[in-house]
Amino acid sequence: MTVTIRSATIDDSPAFVELRREINPWSVFTVAAMRHIWETEPARARALRLVAEKDGEPIAVGRASLNTFTSTPGTAIFGILVRASERGQGIGGRLHDLLTEHLREVGATRFEGWGDGDEHTARFLAGRGFVQRHQLRYSHLDLTTPLPPLPAIPDGVRCVPFAEATPEDVFAVDAESALDEPGDTPADGMDFTEWLDHVWHSPAVDLTASMLVYADGVPAANTTVEVDAEGRRIWSGGTGSRRDYRGRGFAKLAKSVALRKAAEDGMTDAYTTNDETNKPMLAINEWLGYRPCATQFSYLREG
């Protein structure tokens, strides 16, 4: 049977989500969220999406774009998903070559991706010049079990839903906390307008479960909750504190309150990911009851 590869359209969003869930069971993603990303992705990202089909059925997808969240020039991100039963037939290689060609045409010189550490994935990427870098821990929390006691809230501190805050205050925390996020590329190029489209207006982001902590009126820490209401699952899209407010338990407070709200809303499973070097955040998640459920690695090719 012949495998054909074509440019994807927004109507292929269900195929991207289905393969993502099938290959990465911890993935908390909805078709609505995928369509939103498609619709709001900035033109400067120069994104390309591809779908591989066999007899009209999607069996693999790929996406590549310039990284618009960094000031490092020429940095690109890409991802390839191939159904397990279709691997070893060169489909991933064909997608890789087409995506790489596109990225080079738009000026990419650094290529970032994430994938499993299994022999097949590692060999596939190593053979194309990628070096395995950071280890990522994916963790799961059963929200039907009791959470640890809520941390005490000091005087002068408030924890409020995003819905009761301003996007400017939430962005202030996101932009500053991201500067110290472990990884191969600094997230130092966030644009407020693009962030507003990508995060604040995303149908996945629950503005009533996502929490922002104010300390003496200053936005200090936050946690973003993305929801798959049908699957009753949530994803922690990011938890962080501004530099002057770290070590005071504000991130722990924000996430504790957020998880309680999600559980009250009927969510049953929570997922998150952390770089293995991010010990403070790993400690918070372990205290909350998260347990490892998967491992991935970042992969980088330069030149």
N, C-alpha and C positions, 0 to 999 in steps of 0.2 A: 504494500500500500504506500502511495506517495505522500510524503509530508510536505505541506506547503507553508510558507511563512509570508505573512502580510503585515502591513501597518495596522495597528489596532485603532479602534474608535471608542468613544465613550460608551457605546452600546456593548462593548466587550467587558465592561466592568464586572458583570457577574462571573465571567470566566476567570478574571484575575483574582477575585475574592475566593472562588471555589478552590482554585489550585493552591492559593495561599493557606486556606484552612486545612486542606488535605495534607499538604506537605509540612506545615508548621501548625500543629493542633493548638498551640498556645496563642496563635494569632487572633486578636480581637478586632475584627474588621467587618464592616457592613458594605453593601453595595452603595447605599446612599453616601457613605463616607468616601468611597472610592470615586464616585461620580463628582463629588465636591472637590476632591483633590485635582481631578482632571480639569474641572471647569475653572479653578482659581489658580492653577500653576502659572507663575509669571512667565512671560514670553522669553525673558532673558535666561531661563533655565534650559531652553532649547531641547526640551524633552522629546524622546522617541520611545514609543511603545510598540511592541511586536507580539504577534500571536502565531503559534505554530499549530496547524490543524492536520488531522488525519481523518479522511472521510467526513469533513465538516465539523469534527469534534475537536475542541481545543485540548491540546495535550501538553502545551508548554507556553510560557509567556516570558517576556523580557522587557525591561524598562531601563533607560539611561538618561541622565541629564547632568548639566552643570550644577554644582552645589551652590545654591544661592544664600546659604546661611553662613558662609565663610568669606573672609577677605583674601584668602590664599588663591592667587590666580591659577586658572587652569585645572582646578579640582573638580572631578566628576564623580558621580555615584551611579551604580548600576546594580541590577538584580536580575537573576534568571531562575525560573522555577520550571522543572520538568517532572511530569508525573513519573513516579517510581517505576512503573511497568514499561516506560518508554525510554529509560536511560540506557546509555551505552550504544546508541545508534547515531551519534553525531549531531543530535538536534541542539543540545546545549552549545556545542561548538559553533554551529551555524549562527545561532542567536548572538553568541559572544562576538563573532567576527563582524556581524552587521552593526551591532551596538558600538563596538570599538571604532569602526570606520566612521560612523556618525559623530562620535565624540571627538575624534581627531579633527574632523572637518570643522567643528565649532570651537576648536582651540584647546581641547583638554590635553593635559600633560601628566596629570595624576589621576589614578583610577582607584576608587574605593568600592569595596563590596563586603557583604557579610554572608557567612554560610557555615554549615556544619563542619566539624573537624574529622568526619569519617574519611576513610581511605579514598573513596571515589571522588569526593569533593576536593580534598586536599590535592590529590593528583591532578585533577582537572585544572585547578587554579595554578598550581606550581608549574605545570606545563605551559602556562600562558604568561609566566613571569610574575605572578603574584606571590607575595610573602605573607605568611600568617603572622598576625600581630596581636591584637588584644583579645583576651578571652572574655566572653559575655555569659553571665549566668541568668537564665530565665527561671522565674520563681512563680509558684502558685499558692494562693491562699483560699481556703474553704470559708466562705463568708457565712455559712450556716452554723459555724462553731463560734463560741464566745471569743471576743477580742480582749486583749489585755486592758486593764483599767485606763481610762482617759487621763493623759498627763494633766497635772495642775496647770491652770492658766494664770500667769502672774498678773499683778496689777499693771494696767496700762497696755495690756495685750488683748487683741480681739481676733477671733477667727471667724471669717464670714464667707459665705458662698460667693463665687465669682459674680453671680447675679446681683449681689448687693455691693459690688465693687466696680471700679472703672477699668476698661481694657488697658488704659495707660498705666495704671498701678500694677496690673498683672504682668504686663509686658516688661515693666521695670525690673521685676524679679526674674522673669524668664531670661531676659537679655544678659543680666549680670551673672546669674548663677550658671548659665551655659558657658561662660568664659573659662570655667575651671572643670568642665565636664571631661573626663578621661576619653581619649580617642586619638586618632591619627591626624585629625584636622581640627583647628580651633573653630568653634562656632561663634565667631566674632563679627559676623556680617549681617545680623538680623535686621530686616527693614520692618518698621512698625506697620506700614500699610499691608505688606505681604503677610506678616504675622497675623494681622487682623483677619485677613481672608482665610489663611491656612488653619489657624487655631480657633480664634474667638467665634468665627461664624461657621465652624465645622458642625455638621449635624451629629457628629460623634461625641463632641465635647458636651458634657453635662454641666451646665453652669450652676446648677443647684447642688451638685455633689463635689465639684471642684472647689478647693478652699484657698483663701488668701489670708495670711496672718499679718496684722498690723501691730507694730510696736511703737507706742507713743505717736500714733497717727501716721507712721511711715510704713509703706509696704515692705515686709521683711522676708517672707517665705511663702511658698505656695505649693500646691499639688494639683495637677490637671487629671481629670478622670474622663476617659473615653468609654462609651457604653455601647454594648450590643444588647439592646433591650430584649430582642427575640430570644437570644441565647442566654440571657440573664448573666452576662459576663461583663467585666470591666477591665480596662487596661490603664495603668498609671502612665500617662503620657509624659510625665516629667515631674520631679519633686526637687526643690532646691531652695537655698537661702542666699540672700545677698551677703557679700563678704563681711560686712561689719556686724552681721547678726548671726553668724555661725557659732555653733557650740552652745546654744541657749535652748535647744530643744524645740525650736519653732517648726522645723520640717517634720519632726515626729508628731507634733501637735496637729499640723495641717493634715497629714496623712491619716492619723487616727480618727479625726472628725470625718474626713471624707469617706473612709471605709465604713464607718457607722451609718452614714447617710445612704451609701449604696446598699448596704444590707437592709436598712429600713425600706428601701424602694424595691426590695425583692430580688436584688442581684445575689447570685449564689457562688460565683467564682471570680477571683481577682488575679490578674497576671501583671508581671512587671519584669524589667530586665535591668541589670547593672553590670558595669565593667568590674571584673574581679579585683581591680586595684582601688575601687571606690569603697573602702572599708567603712566609712561613716554611714553611708546609705545602706550598705549590706547589713550593718548592725541594726539599723532601724527596722528594716524589713524582716530580719530574723526575730526581732522582739515582737513584731506584729503577728508573727506566725507563718510568714511565707516560707516555703520549702522549695529547693531546687527541682525543676522539672525538665530542663533542657539546657544544652550548652551550644554556643556558637562562637565563631571567631571573626574578627575583622581581617580583611585581606587588602593589601595595598600593592599597586604597581606604579612605579614612577618612570616617566620617560616613554 
